[in-house]
Amino acid sequence: MELEARFGVTNYAPLPVALSRAAGCQVWDVDGQAYLDFMSAYSAVSHGHAHPRLVAVLQAQASRLAVVSRAFYSDRLGEFLARACELCKLEQALPMNTGAEAVETAIKAARRWAYRVKGVADDQAGIIACNGNFHGRTLGAIGLSGEADYRRDFGPFAPGSQLVPFGDARALAQAISPATAAFIVEPIQGEGGIVVPPAGYLAECAQICARENVLLIADEIQTGLGRTGKLLACDHESVRPDLLLLGKALGGGLLPVSLVLGRREILGLFEPGSHGSTFGGNPLAAAVGLEALNVLLEEGLIDNAASQGEYLMQQLGQLAQPAVQAIRGRGLLQGMELDPQQVQAHRVCSALLKRGILTRETHGNVLRLAPPLIVKRHQIDAAVTQIDAALTECA
Ligand SMILES: Cc1ncc(COP(=O)(O)O)c(C=O)c1O
């Protein structure tokens, strides 16, 4: 901790625990103290820590072939992309590393499509995003954000972005102009405070986008790959976006792996030299990504997220805690909104740390509850007991 404080940049404020080992839903600190992980590295560890199948593939692939760049083909990438396209029912996939890079790629793709297919005048293409969105920390992503804290003293930003209220499809319809290239949306806002839009919102947005010739970009970097109890959160409303962004859990909790998936008409507009990444689609990432998809389906993680998520919400709903204002979410992406007059979510997280539960607050006073998708009922019971006690202690 001292070394991080001295030599590291303080762009994060970690809780005072130094973790050194993990397996499944359990994490241990340097003193051997055990914790239950209800954070999952912001949904990146959906498969649980050190999943044996994923570690085995990682080790085998690392010692065979790890990084070659896209200057050459590898014997791993094609199979990974094919499986991802088949599962997501989209035609092509472009591999990147982090979520923010997938967002940047989607913005580039949408702008290209606007100029070359839709016929928008040069340099006029617009992107509509939602209030409260989080699409990452690059200039493109924070350029879409309405959060002053994310943007302050990092400008100037690219022109052409516009914000509409999240959950209001009519506002989207009104904001669209002939120059609009795309609407980018998280099916559930994660960093915005686990905000679930009204039922039917996504489907209505998809209809509006189709009618107005605007691309629908679903940022499922956090909600995707089983987190909400279906493979994609879009599946809850049978929506097939024009561009789909995956990341986080795609790397199996081991590596950064992201994908932009979409129709050939859009992604096919990238010709050689127009976009790329040294590490994107490397054989190590492709092998782990493919196995991450297979484990998700073959080991029933998506169904477990649905049933344990329902159980978690039920159990949290039964707590007699006056500070709890709302419990929101779907599957194993849940947030407990706390009344700031009664209790500070940050203090609750510190109390939970001492009680062996790892989580963090998100957007103000919301306690994030997002364990790995392999979580078992007794682990949920243990966490809920500690949450109850921590709320009482901090109130
Ligand atoms: C919805 C969403 N999009 C994009 C990102 C950015 O991903 P990364 O941190 O891998 O760049 C995140 C990260 O939290 C996210 O939740």
The ligand as a MOL file (V3000), in Angstrom:
LIG
                    3D

  0  0  0     0  0            999 V3000
M  V30 BEGIN CTAB
M  V30 COUNTS 16 16 0 0 0
M  V30 BEGIN ATOM
M  V30 1 C -20.9240 -0.3630 -19.6610 0
M  V30 2 C -19.4440 -0.1960 -19.6950 0
M  V30 3 N -18.8490 0.1650 -20.8330 0
M  V30 4 C -17.5230 0.3170 -20.9180 0
M  V30 5 C -16.7070 0.1190 -19.8270 0
M  V30 6 C -15.2200 0.3140 -19.9410 0
M  V30 7 O -14.5470 -0.8880 -19.8700 0
M  V30 8 P -12.9660 -0.9210 -19.5290 0
M  V30 9 O -12.8230 -0.4760 -18.1200 0
M  V30 10 O -12.5790 -2.3520 -19.7500 0
M  V30 11 O -12.3220 0.0060 -20.4940 0
M  V30 12 C -17.2900 -0.2560 -18.6060 0
M  V30 13 C -16.4590 -0.4450 -17.3990 0
M  V30 14 O -16.9050 -0.4160 -16.2770 0
M  V30 15 C -18.6880 -0.4090 -18.5360 0
M  V30 16 O -19.2970 -0.7490 -17.3900 0
M  V30 END ATOM
M  V30 BEGIN BOND
M  V30 1 1 1 2
M  V30 2 1 2 3
M  V30 3 2 2 15
M  V30 4 2 3 4
M  V30 5 1 4 5
M  V30 6 1 5 6
M  V30 7 2 5 12
M  V30 8 1 6 7
M  V30 9 1 7 8
M  V30 10 2 8 9
M  V30 11 1 8 10
M  V30 12 1 8 11
M  V30 13 1 12 13
M  V30 14 1 12 15
M  V30 15 2 13 14
M  V30 16 1 15 16
M  V30 END BOND
M  V30 END CTAB
M  END
